[in-house]
Amino acid sequence: MTKFLLFAFSVSLCFAADKDFNGRWNITVPNEARGRSWWLEVSGAGSSKIAGRFVGAPGGQMDKIPEISVDHKELRWTFERAGKKLVYTALIEKGMLIGKQSIDGKPALTFRGERAPEIRDKDDERWKPGQPVDILDLSGWQTTFPGRSLEWTLTNGMMKNAPKASDIRTTETFWNFELHAEYRYEAGSNSGIGLRGRYEVQIEDTFGKPIDGHSQGGIYSRIPPAVQAANPAGEWQTLDVRLVGRIVTVKLNGKVTVDHKEIEGPTAMCFDPNESMPGPIAVQGDHGIVEFRKLTVTPLIR
């Protein structure tokens, strides 16, 4: 009887360890080439229905994980992309997710994850606009890609990137705010604005195209826009964003594309995974030419 109880206790401990992987993880990757962070969600660990979603190295979008398991307290998930096999393994150590990535069996990156925090701020009438901050001034920006120079110019009041320039971020950080932007881009171009350096509002030449997770005016790969509101390439676009906690509202060219929706976690543009802290405004520069004539942040205060 004693041996049976010890065996049962041991099994229950293993089961509990498996369940500890469940939840959402914000992941820091020290040597990621573009300085970006990852995001992982695990559900059903400790049962036969384990599943996961991942924002990370396989690509820019949020992907459902095709193969995921826990064995001997080790989480393992796998992707196959462009003929290569990417394998991720991780353990929980002192409440943190400690792991590594391999590509075709060769070590690639290491990473560490922290559980996504609870954010209680809600978008209600108690939040009032503070003093607007004009951030269309390159003296208050820096690159996000390690080792890259600031390949953006400010000429005649227009902020514009060079081809395949680094993403950039403000040195000032913000918590709850409203953002107003006016911009235009060339045909086929692609950019985005990072809220707190974590959540990308998509900028892309999607005029006249079917709506999907990459459409302009949505939260990239997380919240598609409710309507296709993009103007044709070459025309000025107007974007208004309100972010309180994780609740976001987006208006593109006067049309509401995202209405008080909760952002589940960071997108691929994220380089600052500390969701409970204020973060910068970022602009994507490596996918296409975009120029801004207005970029203003108005902090929301009580």
DRENDO-1510 file (C-alpha; in Angstrom, 1 decimal, always signed):
<recs>
REC; n; res; u; v; w
REC; 1; MET; +0.0; +0.0; +0.0 .
REC; 2; THR; +2.8; +2.4; +0.9 .
REC; 3; LYS; +4.6; +1.8; -2.4 .
REC; 4; PHE; +1.3; +2.4; -4.3 .
REC; 5; LEU; +0.8; +5.7; -2.5 .
REC; 6; LEU; +4.4; +6.8; -3.3 .
REC; 7; PHE; +3.9; +5.9; -6.9 .
REC; 8; ALA; +0.6; +7.8; -7.1 .
REC; 9; PHE; +2.2; +10.8; -5.4 .
REC; 10; SER; +5.1; +10.7; -7.9 .
REC; 11; VAL; +2.6; +10.6; -10.9 .
REC; 12; SER; +0.6; +13.5; -9.5 .
REC; 13; LEU; +3.8; +15.6; -9.2 .
REC; 14; CYS; +4.7; +14.9; -12.9 .
REC; 15; PHE; +1.1; +15.8; -13.9 .
REC; 16; ALA; +1.3; +19.0; -12.0 .
REC; 17; ALA; +4.7; +19.9; -13.6 .
REC; 18; ASP; +3.1; +19.3; -17.0 .
REC; 19; LYS; +0.2; +21.7; -16.2 .
REC; 20; ASP; +2.7; +24.4; -15.2 .
REC; 21; PHE; +3.5; +25.0; -18.8 .
REC; 22; ASN; -0.1; +26.2; -19.5 .
REC; 23; GLY; -0.7; +29.9; -20.0 .
REC; 24; ARG; +0.9; +32.7; -21.9 .
REC; 25; TRP; +4.6; +33.4; -21.9 .
REC; 26; ASN; +6.4; +36.6; -23.0 .
REC; 27; ILE; +9.8; +35.5; -24.2 .
REC; 28; THR; +13.1; +37.3; -24.4 .
REC; 29; VAL; +15.7; +36.1; -27.0 .
REC; 30; PRO; +19.1; +37.6; -26.2 .
REC; 31; ASN; +20.7; +37.0; -29.6 .
REC; 32; GLU; +17.7; +37.4; -31.9 .
REC; 33; ALA; +19.0; +39.1; -35.1 .
REC; 34; ARG; +16.5; +41.9; -35.1 .
REC; 35; GLY; +16.2; +42.3; -31.4 .
REC; 36; ARG; +12.7; +41.0; -31.3 .
REC; 37; SER; +10.8; +39.0; -28.6 .
REC; 38; TRP; +8.6; +36.0; -28.9 .
REC; 39; TRP; +5.2; +34.9; -27.4 .
REC; 40; LEU; +3.9; +31.5; -26.5 .
REC; 41; GLU; +0.6; +30.2; -25.4 .
REC; 42; VAL; +0.1; +26.6; -24.1 .
REC; 43; SER; -3.2; +25.0; -23.2 .
REC; 44; GLY; -4.1; +21.4; -22.3 .
REC; 45; ALA; -0.6; +20.5; -21.0 .
REC; 46; GLY; -1.0; +17.5; -18.6 .
REC; 47; SER; -3.7; +16.0; -20.8 .
REC; 48; SER; -4.1; +14.5; -24.2 .
REC; 49; LYS; -5.4; +17.8; -25.6 .
REC; 50; ILE; -2.2; +19.9; -25.4 .
REC; 51; ALA; -2.1; +22.7; -28.0 .
REC; 52; GLY; -0.2; +25.9; -28.5 .
REC; 53; ARG; +0.2; +29.1; -30.4 .
REC; 54; PHE; +3.5; +30.9; -31.1 .
REC; 55; VAL; +4.8; +34.3; -32.3 .
REC; 56; GLY; +8.4; +33.9; -33.1 .
REC; 57; ALA; +11.1; +32.6; -35.4 .
REC; 58; PRO; +9.0; +30.6; -37.9 .
REC; 59; GLY; +7.6; +33.8; -39.3 .
REC; 60; GLY; +6.0; +37.1; -38.5 .
REC; 61; GLN; +2.5; +35.9; -37.9 .
REC; 62; MET; +0.9; +34.0; -35.0 .
REC; 63; ASP; +1.0; +30.3; -35.8 .
REC; 64; LYS; -0.8; +27.4; -34.4 .
REC; 65; ILE; +1.8; +24.9; -33.3 .
REC; 66; PRO; +1.5; +21.7; -35.3 .
REC; 67; GLU; +3.5; +19.5; -33.0 .
REC; 68; ILE; +3.8; +20.1; -29.3 .
REC; 69; SER; +4.3; +17.8; -26.3 .
REC; 70; VAL; +5.6; +17.5; -22.7 .
REC; 71; ASP; +7.9; +14.7; -21.8 .
REC; 72; HIS; +9.9; +14.3; -18.6 .
REC; 73; LYS; +9.0; +17.9; -17.6 .
REC; 74; GLU; +10.4; +19.2; -20.9 .
REC; 75; LEU; +8.1; +21.2; -23.3 .
REC; 76; ARG; +8.9; +20.6; -27.0 .
REC; 77; TRP; +7.3; +22.1; -30.1 .
REC; 78; THR; +8.3; +21.9; -33.7 .
REC; 79; PHE; +7.8; +23.7; -37.0 .
REC; 80; GLU; +9.0; +22.9; -40.6 .
REC; 81; ARG; +9.6; +26.0; -42.7 .
REC; 82; ALA; +11.4; +26.5; -46.0 .
REC; 83; GLY; +12.8; +22.9; -45.9 .
REC; 84; LYS; +14.2; +23.4; -42.4 .
REC; 85; LYS; +13.1; +21.8; -39.1 .
REC; 86; LEU; +12.9; +24.2; -36.1 .
REC; 87; VAL; +12.7; +22.5; -32.7 .
REC; 88; TYR; +12.1; +24.4; -29.4 .
REC; 89; THR; +12.6; +22.8; -26.0 .
REC; 90; ALA; +12.1; +24.4; -22.6 .
REC; 91; LEU; +12.0; +23.6; -18.9 .
REC; 92; ILE; +10.5; +25.6; -16.1 .
REC; 93; GLU; +13.1; +26.8; -13.6 .
REC; 94; LYS; +12.1; +29.0; -10.7 .
REC; 95; GLY; +8.9; +29.9; -12.4 .
REC; 96; MET; +10.6; +30.9; -15.7 .
REC; 97; LEU; +10.6; +29.2; -19.0 .
REC; 98; ILE; +14.2; +28.4; -20.0 .
REC; 99; GLY; +14.8; +27.0; -23.4 .
REC; 100; LYS; +16.7; +26.7; -26.7 .
REC; 101; GLN; +16.0; +26.5; -30.4 .
REC; 102; SER; +17.7; +24.3; -32.9 .
REC; 103; ILE; +17.5; +24.3; -36.7 .
REC; 104; ASP; +18.0; +21.0; -38.5 .
REC; 105; GLY; +19.6; +19.6; -35.3 .
REC; 106; LYS; +22.1; +22.5; -34.9 .
REC; 107; PRO; +21.9; +24.9; -31.9 .
REC; 108; ALA; +20.6; +28.3; -32.8 .
REC; 109; LEU; +19.1; +30.5; -30.1 .
REC; 110; THR; +18.5; +30.4; -26.4 .
REC; 111; PHE; +15.5; +32.1; -24.7 .
REC; 112; ARG; +13.8; +32.8; -21.4 .
REC; 113; GLY; +10.1; +33.4; -20.8 .
REC; 114; GLU; +8.0; +35.0; -18.1 .
REC; 115; ARG; +4.3; +34.6; -17.5 .
REC; 116; ALA; +2.3; +37.3; -19.1 .
REC; 117; PRO; +1.0; +39.7; -16.4 .
REC; 118; GLU; -2.6; +40.5; -15.6 .
REC; 119; ILE; -3.4; +44.1; -16.7 .
REC; 120; ARG; -6.5; +45.5; -15.0 .
REC; 121; ASP; -6.8; +48.9; -16.7 .
REC; 122; LYS; -10.1; +49.1; -18.6 .
REC; 123; ASP; -11.1; +51.6; -21.2 .
REC; 124; ASP; -13.7; +53.7; -19.4 .
REC; 125; GLU; -14.7; +57.3; -19.0 .
REC; 126; ARG; -12.3; +57.9; -16.2 .
REC; 127; TRP; -9.3; +58.2; -18.6 .
REC; 128; LYS; -8.9; +61.8; -19.8 .
REC; 129; PRO; -6.4; +63.2; -22.4 .
REC; 130; GLY; -3.3; +64.8; -21.1 .
REC; 131; GLN; -0.8; +67.0; -22.9 .
REC; 132; PRO; -0.1; +65.9; -26.5 .
REC; 133; VAL; +3.4; +64.9; -27.4 .
REC; 134; ASP; +4.7; +65.5; -31.0 .
REC; 135; ILE; +7.0; +62.6; -31.7 .
REC; 136; LEU; +7.8; +63.6; -35.3 .
REC; 137; ASP; +11.3; +64.4; -34.3 .
REC; 138; LEU; +14.2; +62.0; -35.0 .
REC; 139; SER; +16.2; +63.4; -32.1 .
REC; 140; GLY; +13.9; +61.3; -29.9 .
REC; 141; TRP; +14.2; +58.0; -31.7 .
REC; 142; GLN; +16.7; +55.1; -31.8 .
REC; 143; THR; +17.0; +51.9; -33.8 .
REC; 144; THR; +15.6; +48.6; -32.5 .
REC; 145; PHE; +17.8; +46.3; -34.7 .
REC; 146; PRO; +21.1; +45.7; -32.9 .
REC; 147; GLY; +24.1; +47.5; -34.5 .
REC; 148; ARG; +22.1; +49.4; -37.1 .
REC; 149; SER; +22.3; +53.1; -37.8 .
REC; 150; LEU; +19.2; +55.4; -38.0 .
REC; 151; GLU; +18.4; +55.2; -41.7 .
REC; 152; TRP; +15.5; +57.6; -41.5 .
REC; 153; THR; +15.4; +61.3; -42.5 .
REC; 154; LEU; +13.2; +64.3; -41.5 .
REC; 155; THR; +12.9; +66.7; -44.4 .
REC; 156; ASN; +10.4; +69.5; -44.7 .
REC; 157; GLY; +8.4; +68.0; -41.9 .
REC; 158; MET; +8.3; +64.5; -43.4 .
REC; 159; MET; +9.8; +61.5; -41.6 .
REC; 160; LYS; +10.8; +58.8; -44.1 .
REC; 161; ASN; +12.9; +55.6; -44.1 .
REC; 162; ALA; +15.5; +54.3; -46.5 .
REC; 163; PRO; +14.8; +51.0; -48.2 .
REC; 164; LYS; +15.1; +48.1; -45.6 .
REC; 165; ALA; +16.0; +50.5; -42.8 .
REC; 166; SER; +15.9; +49.3; -39.2 .
REC; 167; ASP; +12.7; +49.6; -37.2 .
REC; 168; ILE; +12.9; +52.6; -34.9 .
REC; 169; ARG; +11.5; +53.4; -31.4 .
REC; 170; THR; +11.0; +56.5; -29.3 .
REC; 171; THR; +13.2; +57.0; -26.3 .
REC; 172; GLU; +10.2; +58.2; -24.4 .
REC; 173; THR; +7.8; +55.6; -23.1 .
REC; 174; PHE; +4.0; +55.6; -22.7 .
REC; 175; TRP; +1.3; +53.6; -20.9 .
REC; 176; ASN; -2.3; +54.4; -21.8 .
REC; 177; PHE; -2.6; +56.9; -24.7 .
REC; 178; GLU; -4.2; +58.0; -27.9 .
REC; 179; LEU; -2.1; +58.1; -31.1 .
REC; 180; HIS; -2.7; +60.1; -34.2 .
REC; 181; ALA; -0.7; +59.4; -37.4 .
REC; 182; GLU; -0.8; +60.6; -41.0 .
REC; 183; TYR; +1.2; +58.8; -43.5 .
REC; 184; ARG; +1.5; +57.5; -47.1 .
REC; 185; TYR; +3.4; +54.7; -48.8 .
REC; 186; GLU; +4.3; +53.4; -52.2 .
REC; 187; ALA; +2.4; +50.7; -54.0 .
REC; 188; GLY; +3.0; +47.3; -52.4 .
REC; 189; SER; +4.6; +48.8; -49.3 .
REC; 190; ASN; +4.4; +47.4; -45.8 .
REC; 191; SER; +5.0; +49.0; -42.4 .
REC; 192; GLY; +3.5; +49.2; -39.0 .
REC; 193; ILE; +3.3; +51.2; -35.7 .
REC; 194; GLY; +4.3; +49.4; -32.5 .
REC; 195; LEU; +2.2; +50.3; -29.5 .
REC; 196; ARG; +4.4; +50.2; -26.3 .
REC; 197; GLY; +6.9; +48.4; -28.6 .
REC; 198; ARG; +4.7; +45.3; -28.4 .
REC; 199; TYR; +1.5; +45.4; -30.5 .
REC; 200; GLU; +1.7; +46.3; -34.2 .
REC; 201; VAL; -1.1; +48.2; -35.9 .
REC; 202; GLN; -0.6; +47.1; -39.5 .
REC; 203; ILE; +0.2; +49.5; -42.3 .
REC; 204; GLU; +0.1; +47.8; -45.7 .
REC; 205; ASP; -1.1; +48.4; -49.2 .
REC; 206; THR; -4.3; +46.4; -48.9 .
REC; 207; PHE; -6.7; +48.7; -50.7 .
REC; 208; GLY; -9.4; +46.7; -52.5 .
REC; 209; LYS; -8.1; +43.4; -51.1 .
REC; 210; PRO; -10.1; +40.8; -49.0 .
REC; 211; ILE; -9.7; +41.3; -45.2 .
REC; 212; ASP; -7.3; +39.1; -43.4 .
REC; 213; GLY; -5.0; +39.2; -40.4 .
REC; 214; HIS; -2.5; +41.3; -42.3 .
REC; 215; SER; -4.9; +44.0; -43.5 .
REC; 216; GLN; -4.2; +47.6; -42.7 .
REC; 217; GLY; -5.9; +49.0; -39.7 .
REC; 218; GLY; -5.9; +45.7; -37.8 .
REC; 219; ILE; -3.6; +44.4; -35.0 .
REC; 220; TYR; -1.1; +42.3; -37.0 .
REC; 221; SER; -2.0; +38.6; -37.1 .
REC; 222; ARG; -4.2; +39.0; -34.0 .
REC; 223; ILE; -7.2; +41.2; -34.7 .
REC; 224; PRO; -8.3; +41.7; -38.3 .
REC; 225; PRO; -10.0; +45.0; -39.2 .
REC; 226; ALA; -13.8; +45.0; -39.3 .
REC; 227; VAL; -13.8; +46.9; -42.5 .
REC; 228; GLN; -11.4; +47.5; -45.4 .
REC; 229; ALA; -10.7; +51.2; -44.9 .
REC; 230; ALA; -7.3; +51.6; -46.6 .
REC; 231; ASN; -6.9; +54.4; -49.2 .
REC; 232; PRO; -5.0; +53.6; -52.4 .
REC; 233; ALA; -1.2; +53.7; -52.3 .
REC; 234; GLY; +0.2; +57.2; -52.7 .
REC; 235; GLU; -2.7; +58.8; -50.9 .
REC; 236; TRP; -2.5; +60.1; -47.3 .
REC; 237; GLN; -3.9; +57.7; -44.7 .
REC; 238; THR; -5.1; +58.9; -41.3 .
REC; 239; LEU; -4.8; +56.5; -38.3 .
REC; 240; ASP; -6.2; +57.0; -34.8 .
REC; 241; VAL; -5.5; +54.5; -32.0 .
REC; 242; ARG; -6.6; +54.4; -28.4 .
REC; 243; LEU; -4.9; +51.9; -26.1 .
REC; 244; VAL; -5.9; +51.4; -22.4 .
REC; 245; GLY; -4.4; +48.3; -20.7 .
REC; 246; ARG; -4.8; +45.6; -23.4 .
REC; 247; ILE; -8.0; +47.2; -24.9 .
REC; 248; VAL; -7.5; +48.8; -28.3 .
REC; 249; THR; -9.6; +50.8; -30.6 .
REC; 250; VAL; -8.4; +51.7; -34.1 .
REC; 251; LYS; -9.9; +54.1; -36.6 .
REC; 252; LEU; -8.5; +54.2; -40.2 .
REC; 253; ASN; -9.5; +57.0; -42.5 .
REC; 254; GLY; -12.4; +57.8; -40.3 .
REC; 255; LYS; -13.7; +54.2; -40.1 .
REC; 256; VAL; -13.6; +52.1; -37.0 .
REC; 257; THR; -11.6; +49.0; -37.8 .
REC; 258; VAL; -11.0; +47.6; -34.3 .
REC; 259; ASP; -13.6; +48.5; -31.6 .
REC; 260; HIS; -12.6; +48.0; -28.0 .
REC; 261; LYS; -10.9; +44.6; -28.6 .
REC; 262; GLU; -8.5; +42.9; -26.2 .
REC; 263; ILE; -5.0; +42.3; -27.5 .
REC; 264; GLU; -4.0; +38.8; -26.3 .
REC; 265; GLY; -0.3; +39.4; -26.4 .
REC; 266; PRO; +2.7; +40.8; -28.3 .
REC; 267; THR; +3.0; +40.6; -32.1 .
REC; 268; ALA; +6.0; +39.8; -34.2 .
REC; 269; MET; +7.3; +43.4; -34.1 .
REC; 270; CYS; +7.7; +43.2; -30.3 .
REC; 271; PHE; +11.1; +44.0; -28.8 .
REC; 272; ASP; +9.9; +45.0; -25.3 .
REC; 273; PRO; +8.0; +42.0; -23.8 .
REC; 274; ASN; +7.5; +43.6; -20.3 .
REC; 275; GLU; +3.7; +44.1; -20.8 .
REC; 276; SER; +3.1; +45.6; -17.3 .
REC; 277; MET; +5.4; +48.5; -18.0 .
REC; 278; PRO; +5.1; +51.6; -20.2 .
REC; 279; GLY; +6.8; +51.2; -23.6 .
REC; 280; PRO; +7.8; +53.2; -26.6 .
REC; 281; ILE; +6.1; +53.9; -29.9 .
REC; 282; ALA; +7.9; +52.1; -32.8 .
REC; 283; VAL; +7.7; +52.3; -36.5 .
REC; 284; GLN; +8.6; +49.5; -38.9 .
REC; 285; GLY; +11.2; +50.4; -41.5 .
REC; 286; ASP; +12.5; +47.1; -43.0 .
REC; 287; HIS; +9.5; +46.1; -45.3 .
REC; 288; GLY; +8.9; +49.1; -47.5 .
REC; 289; ILE; +9.0; +52.9; -47.9 .
REC; 290; VAL; +6.6; +55.0; -45.7 .
REC; 291; GLU; +6.6; +58.7; -44.9 .
REC; 292; PHE; +4.8; +60.4; -42.0 .
REC; 293; ARG; +3.7; +64.0; -41.8 .
REC; 294; LYS; +2.0; +63.8; -38.4 .
REC; 295; LEU; +2.8; +61.5; -35.4 .
REC; 296; THR; +1.3; +62.6; -32.1 .
REC; 297; VAL; +0.8; +60.7; -28.8 .
REC; 298; THR; -1.6; +62.0; -26.1 .
REC; 299; PRO; -1.2; +60.3; -22.8 .
REC; 300; LEU; -4.4; +59.3; -21.0 .
REC; 301; ILE; -4.6; +60.1; -17.3 .
REC; 302; ARG; -7.0; +60.0; -14.4 .
</recs>
